[in-house]
Amino acid sequence: MAPTTKPLASIRIIDLTKLLPGPFATMVLGDLGAEVIKVEHPDPMKDMARFSPPFVTGESGARVGGLYYQINRNKKSITLDYTKPEGREILLKLVSTADVLVESFKPGTLDHWNLGKDVLQSVNPHLVFVSVCGYGHGGPRVNEPGHDMNYLSIAGLLSQSGEPGGPPLPFPIPFADYIGGLYAAIGVLGALAGRKRGEGSFVHVDASIFESIFSLLHLYNCARLSGMDDFKKGEEVLSGFYPFYRLFKCKDGKYLSLGAIEQKFWDNFCDAVGHPDLKESQFAGIAYVEKALGMKTSMSCSEINHVLETIFLERDRDEWVAFLSSKDVCCAPVHDLARAWDDPQVRSRRLLVTVDDPLHGPREHLRSPLMFNDAPLEIEPAPGPGRDNDTMYRALQIDEETLKRLKRKRVI
């Protein structure tokens, strides 16, 4: 079989999602070649993401919310109000042709519209039905609203952010939302793989955003199982407090990151900066590591940090990065975002791809990090609302007069 950059080309996905987690999940699947049909309300103002700044504006004056534009690429768009009886029947007809349906409503919402799991299964016994929601379809928080920061708060991660002794700090990107969307996409792939093996019955994938982020607490759970139950901010191994995994200010006021976790990288670093005496003090101050390894260090963590901080002030950042990299040390410059776009690795690997858009002109997109046989995945720009109405509704054998009537009634 010839290699392809569209491994999901035969898969049809109905996308009923809004905002970030669900649309990100379907974007990932669309990048992989699935036919993603985004079902939007006939009134585009019903989707706040489409008209949330910052905007992407074309020469024609057409504009769309920037995040919406970025994460709804590789999709088709139809407009349909499936809360109305006629719209509901059309949606179910479309569902009967699909492999996957992804929704991101509060649990119970689809049941309220008579579009719940049992109804979907009755029209498509082989459907993969994915629900992306905050806390999953069970538990005491099932009906609570939430956003990224709320999930990170309950998972305990925000308590570990910021400087020791200072207040918690939100993450600069909606980390939980992205992880939740990614797990939803993984759930789709798992269900489709099962179907390919002959496990072809209806599957409901419950993709909780909170549970997705909670599932990443391996390092904390490892420490907890080792008897550590009081997690003080800054004391976790990768918190950035300890010298082997830390940010250092250089002579020019810029910062670099040091990631000398493995013994060989720490040894290389100590030799490079002229302090082989620090090799045995890599984990100084981490009580449970010192105990487990039977270590005794002559210097405290704070003392080692002070020594290294003084050393790093002797040279400019880029000079340090070039020197340490030549000594096989894991280090990197701390870029500001404006500089990140132009990093040689970004440009060499073409992580930014210019895509021609008939509505908004040429625009740069972040390409998928996946490549198949060295070929990047293709990108088509996000559609305007209802761009594919004619094609999709005619394929469902809805005649012209009916379409006109449904449009007058704001069903489509």
N, C-alpha and C positions, 0 to 999 in steps of 0.2 A: 504494500500500500504506500502510495506517495505521501511524504510528510505534509502536514497541513498546519497553518496557523489558526485554523478555525475548527478545533476538535469537537465543539458542540454545535456544529452547523445544522444538524438535523433536529435540534431541540427547540421547541417553542415554549416561551415563558410569558405568562400574563403578569404584569407588574402593577399592583395596586398600592404601591408604597409612596411615601412622601418624606420630606426633610432629608436626613443623611443616612442612617443605618441601612434601611431597605434599599433605597436607590443605589447606594454603594455596592450592596450585594449583587443587585441585578446588573450593575455596570461591570463588575468582575466577570459575570457570566456572559454578558454581551461582548466583552473583550475577547472571550474565548470562542466567539462565533455563534452563540445562541441567538435565535430570533426573539428579541425582547420587545413585547408590545406593551408600552406604557399607557395605562387607561387613566385619562385625566378628566376632570369635571369640565362641562361645556363653558363654565365661567372660569377663565384662567386665574382670576383673582382669588379663587378658593385655595390655590396652592401658594402659600406665602413664599416658598423657596424660589418660585419662578420670578418673583418681583422683589426679592430681598437684595439690597446692595452688598458689596460693590457690583456694578452692572457691567455687562459686556454689550457694547453698542456698535452697530454696524453703520455703514455710510447711508443706508436707507432710513436710519433713525430707529430701526428695530432694536429693542434692548431686552435683556434677560438677566436674571440674577446670576452672578458669576459662579457660585457654587453649584446651582442647578445646572448651569451650562456644562460644567466640568464633569459632573457625575451622572449625567443622563446621556452621555455619548453612546454610540452603538445601539440605539434603541429606535423603535417606531413609536408613533404617538397617535392614539385615537381619543376622541372626546366622547364621553358616555356618562350619564347620570344613572348609575345602577341602583340608586335608592328608589327610583320610580319603577313601577311594575314592568313597563315595556323595556326599560333599560336593563332591568334584572334579567329578563328573558334573553336579551341579546348577549349579556355577559355570560350566561350559562351556555349559550350556544357556542360562544368563543371558547369557553373552558372545555367543552367537549372535544375541541380540536387540539388542546394544549398538552404538554408534558408536565409543566410546572406552573403553579400559581404562588406568587409571593405577596403577602400583605403585611401591613405594619400598624394595624388598628389596635386600640385597646381591647383586651379579651372580652368577647361577648358582642362586639359591634357587628360583625358579620352575621351572627345569629339573629340579632335584632332586625337585620334587613332580609332575613330568610335566605342567607347565603352561607350558612355555617357548614361545618365539616360533613355532616350527613348529606346535605343537599349537593355539595360539590362531588362527593363520592358517588351519588346516585347518577350524575350525568357523566362522570368520568371515573370508572373504577380503578384506573391505573395512574391517577394524578398524584404528583408530588406536591403537597400543600404545605407551604412554609409560612409560619407566623413569626415575625420579628417584633418583639415587644420588650418593654423595660424589664419586667421581673418574671416573665414566663407565665404559663397558664395554670398556676397554682401557688399556694402559699399565702401568708397574711398580707403581702404587699401586692397581690395580683391586680388590684384595682387602683393602685396608686399611680398618679402621673409621675413622670421623671424625665430628666435629661442627663447628658454625659456626666456633669459634675456630681449629680446626685448618686449615680451608680459608683463612681470613684470614691465618694464619701463613705457610703455604706460598706464598701469593700475594704476600707481602712487605708487606701493608698494615699489619699490627700493628707492624712495625719503624718505621713512620712515625707511630705514635700516641703520645700523651703528650708531655711537655715535652722539649725538646732536652737531651740529657745524662741524661735520666731513663729508667726502664724502660718497655717497651711497655705499653699499657693496652688491655684488651678493650673492644670497643664495647658500649654499654649495651643494644642490642637485637641479636638474632641476624640481622645484616644479610645474611650469605651465604645463610642458610636462606630468607629471604624472597625474595631475588633469584633463587635457584635455583628456588623454587616459581613465581615470576612467569614465568621463562623457560620452564618446563614448560608453563604455561598458554598462552604465546605459541606454543609448538610445536604444541599441540593446535589452536589457531586456524588456524595455517598449513596443517597437514595437512587440516583440514576445508575450507579454502578451495580447496586443490588438488583435493580430491574433488569439490567443486561444479563445478570446471572440467572434470570428466570423468576426472581422474587418480585413479580409484577403487580402486586396488589397495592391499593391506595396507601400512601404514607403521609402522616402529618409530622412535620419537623417543627418542634417548639424551640425557637432560637431566642433565648433570653439575653439581652444586652448585659445585664448585671452579672449573670452567671458566666458569660463569656469573659468578662474582666476578672471575676473572682477565680476562674480556672487558671489564671496566670500567676497565682501567688505561691509558686513552688518554692522559691528561696525562703520566703517567710515561713511556709509550712514545714520546711526542712529544719529550720532553726527551732520552731515550736515543738516539733517531735523530738528535738535534742534537749528539751527541758527549758528552752528560753521562751518566756511568755510575756516579758515586759519589753516591748519594742520601742526603745527611745529613738527619737528622730536623729538620724546621722550615725547610728551604730550598726546598721546593716552593712554587710561586706561591700556592696556596690553602691553605697549611699553617696560616695564622693568625698567622704571625710578621711579615709585612709590613704596613705601616700602612693600605693601602687595603682590606685584607681581614682584619679583626682584631676581637677583643673588647676593649672598653675599660671600665674601672671608673669609675663616676660618684660624685658627692658623697655619695649615700646608701648607698654600698657595693654597689649593684646594677650589673649589666652590660648593655651594649648591643652589638649586632653591627653593624659597618660593612662594607658590601659595595660599595665604589666601584671596580669593576673597569674599566668603560668610562671613557674620558677625560672625557666630559662630566659623569659623576657625581662623579669625583674633583675636577674643576674646581669644580663646585657646592659640594662639601664644603669645599674650601680657601677659597672666597669666604665661605661661611657662618661659618666659625670665624675669619675675619680673617687668613688666611695665604695670600694669592694667591702668595706667594713659593715655596710648596711644590708648585705645579702641575707643575713640570718634574722633580720628584723622586719621582714616583709609584712608579717601579720601582727606586728606589735599593737597591743591594745584591744585586739579582738579576743575576748576571754575564752569563748567556746572553741575557737580555732587553736589558740595556744594550748588549751587543755587537751584537745584531741590529738595534737601533734607533739605534745610534750615539749613545747618550746619555752625557752627562757631568754628574754631580750634585755639588753643593757640600756636601751633607749626607749622612751615612751613614743607613742604615735605623734603627739604634739611636737616633741623635740625633733623627730625625723622630718615632719612637715616643715618646720622652721628652717632646717638645714637646706632642704630642697627649694623652698621658696626663695632663699637667699641666692642659691645657685642659678635659678631660672632668671633672676633679675640681671644676670651678667650679659645676656644676649637677647636680640630681638626674636620674636616668635618664629618667623619663617626660617631664620638661621638655625634655631633649635630643631625645628621639624626636619629640616634637611639633614642635619647632623645625626639626630637620633634615628631617623629612618635608615640611614646608611649603616647603623649599628644593629639593625634588626630589633628595633624597639617599637612597640605598638603606640604610636602617637599621631595626633592630627591637629590641624589648626581649628580653632573655634570660629567658624565663619558667622558673619551676620547673614541674614537671609538674602540681601542684595548680592552678596558675594557667592552664595551657594549655587545660584543659577549658572554661574560661569566657572565652576570648579572644572578642572581638566577632565576628571572622571565623568562628570555629567555630560560634558560636550562630546567626549570621545565615544561614549556609549549611547549618545543621542537620546537621553532621557526626556528631553523636551522636543516634541515633534510639531511642526507647523502643519495645520490642516486647513484646507480651503473650505470656507463655509459660505454658501450663497446668501445667507441672511446677514452674517456678521463679519464677513471678510476673513482673511487668513488669521488664524489664532493658534497660539502655542498650547499644546496639551502635555500633561505628564503621561508618558507612555506606560503601559503595563510593565512591571518589572520582569514578567515572564517572557522568555524567548524560546521558540521551538526550532531546533536545528539552526541556531544563529539568526533566525528570522523574527523580527518584532511582530507583535499583534497589530492588526489594522485598526484604525480609528476613523469613525464617521461622526461628524458633529451632532450635537443634540438637536432633535427635531423641534419645529414649531408646534404649538398645540393643535392636534387634529390633522397633522400633515398627511397621515395615512388613512384617513376616514374612507375615502372613495375606494381605495384598493381593498381594505380589510372588510368593509361592509358588503361590497359586491361579492367578495369571496364567500361570505356567509349567505349569499343569495337573497339579499334585501334589495328590493326593487327601488327605482328612482323616486316614485311617488311616495313610497313609505319613508324613504330617507328625508324627503322634503317635509313631510308631516312631522316626523320625529324632531327635525331641526326647529320647526316652528314651535314645538312644545318644549324645546330646550332639553330634550332627552339626549340628543347628540350635538 
